[in-house]
Amino acid sequence: MLFHQLKNPHSNAILRHFRRCYHSKKGVYGYRPLPKREFRVPDEVLQSRNAQGNVYRWVEAFRKHGHKLATVNPISIQPNSESIAELRPEFYGLKSRETVKPQGLLNAPTLERKSTIAELEATLKQIYCGSAVSAEFSYIESLEEREWLTLHFEQLAGQTMSNESRKQIAELLIKSQAWDNFMAMKFPTVKRYGGEGAESLLAFFWQLLQNSTKEEIEHIVVAMPHRGRTPLQTALLNMRPAKVFRKLTGKSEFADGVSAMSDVISHFHTSEDLNVDGKNIRLSLIRNPSHLEAANPVAMGKTRSKQQTSGDGAFSNEPNKEFANKVLNIILHGDAAFAGQGINQECLNMAYVPHFEIGGTIHLIVNNQVGFTTPGERGRSTDYSSDLAKSIQAPVFHVNGDDPEMVALVTKLAFRYQRYFRKDIFIDMNCYRRWGHNELDDPTFTNPSIYEIINNRKSVPDLYAEQLAQQNILSEEESTGMRAKFLDYLNEELALAPTYQPEPTYFERQWSGITTAPDAITYWDTGLNYSLLNYIGHQSVAHPEGFHVHPHLFKTHIEGRRKKLNAGEKIDWATAEALAIGSLMYQGHNVRISGEDVGRGTFSHRHVMLVDQQNNEMYIPLNEMQGGVGGKLEVAHSILSEEAVLAYEYGMAIDNPNNLIIWEAQFGDFANGAQIIIDNFIISGETKWMDSNGLVILLPHGYDGTASEHSSCRVERFLQLCDSKETAPDSDNVNVQIVNPTTPAQYFHLLRRQVLRNFRKPLVVVAPKILLRLSAATSTHSDFQEGTHFHNVLGDTAVTNVEGVRKVILCSGKHFYNLNDERKAKSITDTAIVRLESLSPFPIHELQEELGKYKNAKTFIWSQEEHRNMGAWSFVRPRFEYLIGKQLVYCGRNEAPTSATGVGEVHKREAEEVISGPFKI
């Protein structure tokens, strides 16, 4: 036996690269450091290898290069004629009749204690160059992993399955084929994206469920693209076919009366308790848009959230408990999409990052060998579609999709690896796509050679049924009966479709108690007794004795905050945020803030974590706060990514409504790198799928001379995405809240409101930069007291004579302070400035009430620092004029193709004009 362990891996079963370090050796909430694994190769194995050095080099060459000669492609256009010199025994001075001792060199159980080089070569070719499966793992740096993989992969061919297991797999494949045939017959014009050619993915899931229940995994979270989705759901995952048939008759996948725009059948989700051999396991197949691979980080985030809820993985308080024992993440990929979509690189890069790791994912690439119409060799620069896996040293098994038994056996091996090392692993299932990109497409236009092979071969289920019949395991009558029984079931479901009402899939389990937003704008008391807030604020900067705080932070951040809290005045943005987060924790809610540099904040204002200046140890004061119900704060410094990270946070937000999930862009305009996630999940998820989320998105914004890349968060794009009405008053039931708060207290109330309300809406905050330290942009203790709440509109408290107001300037965000300073400097008394703190929902009633104070006002101006074709102007104007009934005049920068100038002189001139301009009209 090659593999030898010194330490039981299941005491702390995760492998990391220990040359990497993190801020905390002790661990912080959401990060649990684990001891280094110890491993060595047994002495007798080393002796055998040293004594037969050339033979061992030859064996290792097969482990490295054997996959290149494997014939696992079931529709190969041309035979594999590659010749590899390193695989020939003479390359190492070995002769065919030479006798060697395989022990310590190879793990094949069929070899005798002494074998000839010819016999060893035949065994090596059978293991590494066969037609069923091949492997790549020689690039893995960990000796322990390589030894484990060689041991178990080289024994794979000797494993067998029971006849009952074979029958179960055959039945699933038959059901999958029957579903696709039934759909083709009953709905011939539907693009169903069936699983024909890739039916063996049912064997993958069958084996996965078998192993998961034996390991007592409680929940599996799956991300999967459209192809083969509905056959899997109906054949194995308990989705009612009547739901699909109802949809195809023109109705919604939701029950009558549910207000949802809905989606296509290939995006349906599943969340079911499955019974596997008498044991229950929960499986969640998350929703997917047509943007391939975009759902993957959502599944990762959802997995981590479930680990948090169950005290699993990094959230376990038991130091010797297995890592990620209860929740497992599975991701399916298309071959072209995995190689082509950059979000996959981002996801893999997150795999072992603290606060994002989930204990390893099992990946299945459904390798159709064509993407839409593009052949594989034109869709990537690498040999395999799976080669990106090598970036994190994940092993890859290439398996022939025509062999469902081998698919199951490889799945079992991949599962064992993931459980043993808690790391990612890939299965590359080589299969084919029976039709074109959809069933109505003719693929022979662009891929005639491949489809000549496909059109002249039998299906995977038929081949497997014939194989089992020849082995006297499953008779033709039995397989025909399986098909007929399932078709009868489908016909029964089709008859029920006109009257079928789907069961609710929302506001259940952890979401019970949450409902849809009301058709009115509501106000929630989010204030608290200031004595409690004062305590929380002091706790937010507390640190243990002997902890070496940076001297500048001690003076400005810690002592400065304590003074402000004690005085109850000049409470700044960071302090208000700490009070909101800390008070929610005190009330039992977990909070997570994620993004680049979020611990200190892009603008070095937050410092929600402290770093010891002598030993680099990280400390999060709020997590040591005494009293309350015991919520925790997770500070998740992310990789330099927007798309995958924001999707990850969305996955956490849709899983648990009782946690506050915040994502902060380093600068607001960086959110455009995540536009796919914003458009397809965050903004539209509730509208399409009834998936509510309370995710908070902080987008630093403001024109301060930093040119086009760091000035604008592109609020106009978010406003365009919202379903706020132009000609009727809004309610809380908009698809997204968009706010531009101007005081710390307003921000405080917004954060608390996200969790305390009985409905969830995503919140986009046009976040400040300059206001973080602007003395005028502070709050007092009375702004946080019980009975206070977020104000959608802030009126002008500086106006003493409302009768004398002839002009009203409306604005939003930090621009108010510039306008107010200009008004003071010019001693202007006939102009009021009104702040729209909320843009969506548009606060028409509050605005009408505020404007009603100024009965003599004749001129109404919208003032903004953004360009005319940007900012909120195009959004505010029609609502103001339709609903207020008065003309609104624009004052701001002129139209431009980029958000801000990079010329200092031009910026200064423009800034002066947008501030003085409204008072000249």
C-alpha angles and dihedrals in degrees: 000000000000098000119082127167129196096191128042102249092207091069088069105358106189130093121214134173099258095199084075119083138197135204092262130050090176095051133240131223107302095016123082115182113215129205121259115270117239123216139159136173112248116260094240090055092051090049091053092049094047092047092051099034098154093047090050091050088052093050090049089052090059090051089053103037107018094096089065090068096042118115101211094135108102094196102038112163094207133022120260104256098164116138120205116195094201090064095058114095093221088063085073097037093259125145126213096240094044113119121230138173108241094195109115091013104066134014100213107134092207095067121100122232086262123034137169122246088249092055091046091049092053091051093047091051091048092052102039106021103039133123098248107051143353133180144216121200108118090106092064110112096207111094090200092057094046092050092047092049095048091050096051100034093050090054093048095093090059094058121100138190129229118254090242090056090050090052092050092051091047091052091052092050091048091050091050092052092044091053093052092046092048092050091049090052100043099034106026095164096052123107097225100163091220129196099244108145092018100061091127089078083082087063089053092054094042091056092042092056092046093054095040094057092047089053089048094239108171103200136023119197114199133192114194136165124234102270112100092356101124095044089054093047096049098038099044114001100060098244111157111244087212088071091059093043091049089053092050091054088064101267132116125268085234126074120272112281096030110126103226132127088216130200143242123292093251089064097052115129133217129212109171144150104235124200111219115181091332096314126106124227129173118230123189117192101190126220117269132200123213089260096101119235092006091113094058099084089041088060091047091053092046089051092053092048090054089049088053093050093049096041090245133146115353090003096061118115092202109093095203097043119117115263114250096355101156108038127051129192122214124185126188120199138189114234097238093040095050092053095039108039115082093207088077092062088050092050094049090047088057094049097097101020113121112257091020103056115106102182099272134308129238108224127199118192109202094209107202088165091230134072112212092311100331117109116231096251089059095045098062144016095228130084095242132034086229097058093106086072088072090068088077094031093249115163119242129209115197108205134182110245089209088070108066092175092058089046088056094046092049089048089054090051093046090050092051091050092049091049093046099047101017090226137126120275133180136218114195104200108197107211138126145247111247094206135020126284083301132007093264094055125094108223094186091080089077107011108040098150096054093044093050086062094043094048092052100049136079122253123262094248092049093049092049093046090051090049092052091046091054089050091050090240100113121017123217089246091055094050091046089050092051090053094045093049092052092046089052088053091050092050090051090051091048090055090052094049098091092058101027116122112197118231116251114268098184139069090027134126108355089007094058109121091036118103141174117289117268124253091248138061108262133197123218127200100237098160125110138198106283094225088064092045090049089054092048091048092053090047090054090068100033118119135178123267111270094027108132108223120192104265094230091052092047091057102038104026108029103030092034092054093047091053093049092048094048091049092043089221140100091027105178134210098267092048092050089050091050090050091051094047094042094048092051089050089049088055092052104264122131116226128202125188116189138181143081113322093350095146093069096015127240089271095042092247107113108056092172085157127046126209121211106239093215105043103018091237115158123227129186108199098197091059089063093052113131123222130026128076096303111254116170136220121225116198106200114190102198135209116262093277137108106184101051095035095050090047089050091054090047088054090055092046095053091049103055122023092188094069125076111228117192127184119189123196114219085232123003097244091059087076088080087077087067098046093124090059094044093050101040104034118013100039100034106024095098093042094051103030108015087245106146122197136182097202115156116216116195113200115183108220139172142114105250104142099279093124128231102322101056106028109074132041087199094243088175090070093054091046090052089053096052122092095224111147123244098200104033135046117273127233134199086273096088119125094243137014114226117189138172104195121193104194134052091237091056089053090047092055093046093056094047093045091057091069104027098057120088093236134053130228129165112254122214110195119197089216127206134246107174092031090064089080103017108125092212091055097068136107138221130229092261090064090065101041126117111286095036126117144168114294117216090202128030114204128210110272091178094069110097099173111045090176090064096053110113099164133042121198116200119200143151134224131352092343086082092072093053091049092047092051090050091050091051093046091052094040091233113175105169097067129081124197118212122190123215101209092173121046098171116061086035106228099223097156095050090045092051090050093051095046089048088072091066102061094161096051113119103170125060119187133188108212123190137158093222124089118273094254089050137049122042100309097101089046099045099042101066092043092049095047096042097043104028093036096221133111116256120210122211123230120173143078119332123252115293139172094229129045099242142004122254094208111098096210092050092048092051092050093047092047091054092048097051090049098046098033099078092055092053095057 
